[in-house]
Amino acid sequence: MSTYSEEIQTKLNNILEKTYDAEKGFKKAAEHAQSTDLKTFFKRKADERYAFGHDLKSEIVRYGQDFDKGGSATGAMHRGWMDVKAWFNGDNDEAMLEESITGEKAAIDEYKAVLNETALPTTTATLLTKQMNKISTDLSNIKRLEDVL
């Protein structure tokens, strides 16, 4: 079994770190959400990101590499910003949904960059594609939630 190059390991760990950040961010958004539908959506997205992280860690270990164990300072700052924004906007569901849309678009861009720029083992490319497609599908379906708010 081969190992990843240092570049691939770094890029996968960057995605893993942002997956941790997204999980924590969705949990934070669920705490602030007023709409039951939105609260449920954010909780589901947090659970999804938890599963994504577990799958990514397993894939990284499969190729004999170490994985990062926590989120980023940027993610912690963003969650702090969500708290401030929620306070000023009166826990505005629409503002939190817009923040999640921005984050999901950034996640898709990062997945695409890794898939397009690196020679990945088939199992890794398949996993990343599956996760990216799930994020993309949910992003397309967010319109329903926007209409409810």
C-alpha positions as CSV (number, residue, x, y, z in Angstrom):
1,M,0.0,0.0,0.0
2,S,1.4,3.4,-1.0
3,T,1.4,6.6,1.0
4,Y,0.3,10.1,0.0
5,S,2.8,12.6,-1.0
6,E,3.3,15.4,1.5
7,E,1.3,17.8,-0.7
8,I,-1.7,15.4,-0.8
9,Q,-1.5,14.8,3.0
10,T,-1.4,18.6,3.6
11,K,-4.4,19.2,1.3
12,L,-6.4,16.4,2.9
13,N,-5.6,17.6,6.3
14,N,-6.8,21.1,5.3
15,I,-10.1,19.6,4.2
16,L,-10.3,17.6,7.4
17,E,-9.6,20.8,9.5
18,K,-12.3,22.7,7.7
19,T,-14.7,19.7,8.1
20,Y,-14.1,20.0,11.9
21,D,-14.8,23.8,11.6
22,A,-18.0,23.2,9.6
23,E,-19.2,20.6,12.2
24,K,-18.7,23.1,15.0
25,G,-20.1,26.0,13.0
26,F,-23.3,24.0,12.2
27,K,-23.7,23.1,15.9
28,K,-23.3,26.8,16.8
29,A,-25.9,27.8,14.1
30,A,-28.3,25.1,15.4
31,E,-28.0,26.7,18.9
32,H,-29.0,30.1,17.5
33,A,-31.6,29.1,15.0
34,Q,-35.2,30.0,15.8
35,S,-36.9,28.1,12.9
36,T,-37.4,24.4,13.7
37,D,-36.7,23.5,10.1
38,L,-33.5,25.4,10.1
39,K,-32.4,24.0,13.5
40,T,-33.0,20.5,12.2
41,F,-31.1,21.3,9.0
42,F,-28.1,22.7,10.9
43,K,-28.0,19.7,13.3
44,R,-28.2,17.3,10.3
45,K,-25.3,19.2,8.6
46,A,-23.2,19.0,11.9
47,D,-23.8,15.2,12.1
48,E,-22.9,14.9,8.4
49,R,-19.7,16.8,8.9
50,Y,-18.8,14.5,11.8
51,A,-19.3,11.5,9.6
52,F,-17.2,13.2,6.8
53,G,-14.4,13.8,9.3
54,H,-14.4,10.2,10.5
55,D,-14.3,8.9,6.9
56,L,-11.5,11.3,5.9
57,K,-9.5,10.3,9.0
58,S,-9.9,6.6,8.1
59,E,-8.9,7.3,4.5
60,I,-5.8,9.2,5.5
61,V,-4.8,6.4,8.0
62,R,-5.3,3.8,5.3
63,Y,-2.4,5.3,3.4
64,G,-0.2,5.4,6.4
65,Q,-0.4,9.1,7.2
66,D,-1.2,11.1,10.3
67,F,-4.2,13.4,10.5
68,D,-4.9,16.7,12.2
69,K,-7.0,16.5,15.3
70,G,-8.7,19.8,15.6
71,G,-10.2,22.8,13.9
72,S,-8.5,26.0,12.8
73,A,-8.1,29.3,14.5
74,T,-9.9,30.8,11.5
75,G,-12.8,28.5,12.2
76,A,-12.9,29.5,15.8
77,M,-12.9,33.2,14.9
78,H,-15.7,32.6,12.4
79,R,-17.9,30.9,15.0
80,G,-17.2,33.9,17.3
81,W,-18.3,36.2,14.4
82,M,-21.5,34.1,14.1
83,D,-22.2,34.7,17.8
84,V,-21.7,38.4,17.4
85,K,-23.8,38.5,14.2
86,A,-26.5,36.5,15.8
87,W,-26.6,38.9,18.8
88,F,-26.8,42.0,16.6
89,N,-29.4,40.4,14.3
90,G,-31.5,39.0,17.0
91,D,-30.5,35.4,16.1
92,N,-31.6,36.1,12.6
93,D,-32.1,32.8,10.8
94,E,-31.7,34.3,7.4
95,A,-28.3,35.7,8.3
96,M,-27.1,32.3,9.7
97,L,-28.4,30.5,6.6
98,E,-26.5,33.0,4.4
99,E,-23.3,32.3,6.4
100,S,-23.8,28.6,5.9
101,I,-24.3,29.0,2.2
102,T,-21.0,31.0,2.0
103,G,-19.2,28.2,3.9
104,E,-20.7,25.5,1.7
105,K,-19.6,27.2,-1.5
106,A,-16.1,27.6,-0.1
107,A,-16.0,23.8,0.9
108,I,-17.1,22.8,-2.7
109,D,-14.3,25.0,-4.1
110,E,-11.7,23.4,-1.9
111,Y,-12.9,19.9,-2.7
112,K,-12.7,20.7,-6.4
113,A,-9.2,22.2,-6.1
114,V,-7.9,19.0,-4.4
115,L,-9.7,16.7,-6.9
116,N,-8.4,18.8,-9.9
117,E,-4.9,19.5,-8.8
118,T,-3.6,16.3,-7.3
119,A,-3.2,12.7,-8.3
120,L,-5.2,10.9,-5.7
121,P,-5.7,7.2,-5.1
122,T,-9.1,6.1,-6.5
123,T,-10.6,5.4,-3.0
124,T,-9.7,8.9,-1.9
125,A,-11.0,10.6,-5.1
126,T,-14.2,8.6,-4.7
127,L,-14.7,9.6,-1.1
128,L,-14.0,13.3,-1.8
129,T,-16.3,13.3,-4.8
130,K,-19.1,11.7,-2.7
131,Q,-18.7,14.3,0.0
132,M,-18.5,17.2,-2.4
133,N,-21.6,16.0,-4.2
134,K,-23.5,15.8,-0.9
135,I,-22.5,19.3,0.0
136,S,-23.5,20.5,-3.5
137,T,-26.9,18.8,-3.4
138,D,-27.7,20.3,0.0
139,L,-26.6,23.7,-1.3
140,S,-29.1,23.3,-4.2
141,N,-31.8,22.4,-1.8
142,I,-31.3,25.3,0.6
143,K,-33.7,27.4,-1.5
144,R,-36.5,25.5,0.2
145,L,-35.2,26.7,3.6
146,E,-34.8,30.3,2.3
147,D,-38.4,30.2,1.2
148,V,-39.6,29.1,4.7
149,L,-37.8,32.0,6.4
